Amino acid sequence: MMTHTTSSEPVTPDAKSDRAITPETAGADRGNIKQNKVRRTGAPGEKLNILGGLGGWIWLAVIILPIYYIVITSFRTSEDLRANNQLLPSTNPTIAPFIKVLQNDFLHYFTNSVIVTLATVAVVLSASVMAAYYITRSTTLGGKRLFQIILLGIAIPVQATIIPVYYLIQQLGLYDTLWALILPQIAFAIPLSVLIIVNFVRDIPAELFESMKVDGAGEWRILTSLVLPMAKPALMTVGIYQALQVWNSFLFPLVLTQSSEVRVLPLSLWEYSGQFGIDVPATLAAVVLSALPLLVAYIFARRHIVAGLTAGFGK
Amino acid sequence: MALPAVAFFGIFALIPLIGVVVISFMEWNVLGSPEWVGLTNWEAVLFDRPFTWTALGLTVTFVIGSYLFQAPVALLLGVFMAGQQRYRALLAVLYFLPLLFSSVAVGLTFQSLFSPNYGLSAALPFEWLPNDWLANSDLVMWVMIFVVGWCFVPFHGLLYQAGVRQIPQSMYEAATIDGAGRLRQFFSITLPQLRYTIITSSTLMLVGSLTYFDLIYVLTGGQPADAVRILPLDMYVTGFASYNLGYASVIAVILVAIGLTLSLLLNVLSGSSKMDSDKAGA
């Protein structure tokens, strides 16, 4: 009926056939990769598995085609794009589109994005970890209330508050500055960040706090030498999640900034597409360049990024 | 300790939330100061502006269409990625890629792919393929639903993958011994066990697409044809292109109200179902 290629453990015939029907059961012994090479013929799940595999490859094509298209297009001239088949790589590849983008202040916009992202995430992390510490250690009703109000904030859609935020930023004289991007984004990042960090800080045993207090440690000492090290994984996920959000955010820059001095990357892409007009390869080269830093980060820290993205929702 | 968080959150999130309600009762054209006009904006937007209802209808189509596209694909993808085969792990790495692009990047990419002159229609030899994807008012809504799905399915796929991995293997083993086939296992074990993930993901999907703005703005070049001018976009255009911030605030308040109602409704649902599944697990 089926052939195990190899099996590192002795299995009874019964167990063997169970596995064959549901390869998912291989998860019971995850370390054993060879287990997955089980060949099945005629098992009840076979057709479904083939359908699943087919669907998987089709979705891959759906995901990859647009990415493939922007990459090959960014290496050709605009004339080349119009004269040849658009889905095949150019026979005369050129890096001219990239040079054009770099000559049009790309690095300046890139720097703005870095400043806004780092500043926002740094403040979000410090403010959130402090708030999370207060909320978990607080025995008063105030702490609980505060947590409830902050949790409510997760449900506030940014889009719906953009008009008052615009008014506020104007009144504060911050319109068209990087501050206009940093301050509101900190505010909207705090609820989810506090939630995730609170869930983590709660798991720190109460005795650890007590013993530090007995040793005469103040609030700050406890925060910096107990809470911070213990909450590090949570801070990492929160940091990555919020950094991605801020890096890619579009509505805030669109509404709250205007001049090219303070333009950030997503808005710059939008402006490039207007400025470059029919030079589509140059616009797409800017798209590729803008995604490059995240791609590099993804290659080196994939697990952290995946965990960071689903943080707080996965449970 | 909590002061910095409270200050930021209060000033730039909580006050604006109240502010949007206040501005909805004011006339404000950006240049002057806002002036109190009572219910005028509300009356105008709800009763003298038929487009509000058209936009609401479009929003409903967009939200439901997006959900019907994203939810099944994300669920199946999550189950698929949770499998142990090596090639699936590799595919999962690639599935994640759309999440690295900003919405503007995705918008410009598809704008170019759907262009009549140098996009898909020009490259592929199929005569029946339409070449006015974004200009055709019958097509553009479906194109939007697809592109927005392209962006968000990977994220929800990850949620489902994590959900599936938490299902105890013993349940499948027991079902197999009882002679349950794949399909039966999917409907009797996987789906019910994923109840909580389904609610979380559904809430994010529905509320997310209700307030979604970025991609639609970019794909339509900031000059949306009325065929896809859903409420968030209608709010932006009314507020920041027509400079009628009073009307725009009314639309924003309507959005917040629908969004909160929807989250609360799903929250109630998730509360009861969470208890059920806790019992089932014990």
Interface residues (C-beta under 8 A of the other chain):
Chain A: D18 I21 T22 P23 E24 T25 A26 G27 A28 R30 I33 Q35 N36 P44 G45 L48 N49 G52 G55 G56 W57 W59 L60 V62 I63 I64 P66 I67 Y69 I70 T73 L81 R82 N85 Q86 L87 V123 S126 A127 S128 M130 A131 Y133 Y134 I135 G143 L146 I149 I150 G153 A155 I156 P157 V158 Q159 A160 T161 I162 I163 P164 V165 Y167 L168 L183 P184 I186 A187 F188 I190 P191 V194 E219 L223 L244 W247 N248 F250 L251 L254 V255 L265 P266 L267 L269 W270 S273 V280 T283 L284 V287 S290 A291 L294 L295 Y298 R302 V306 L309 T310 F313 G314
Chain B: M1 A2 P4 A5 V6 F8 F9 I11 F12 A13 L14 I15 P16 L17 I18 G19 V20 V22 I23 P34 V73 L76 L77 V79 F80 A82 G83 Q84 Q85 R86 R88 L91 V93 L94 Y95 F96 L97 P98 L99 L100 F101 S102 S103 V104 A105 V106 L108 T109 F110 Q111 S112 L113 S115 N117 Y118 G119 L120 A122 A123 L124 W150 P154 F155 L158 L159 A162 G163 R165 Q169 Y172 E173 T176 I177 G181 R182 L183 Q185 T200 S201 L204 V207 L210 T211 F213 D214 Y217 V218 P232 M235 Y236 G239 F240 L245 A248 S249 A252 V253 L255 V256 G259 L260 S263
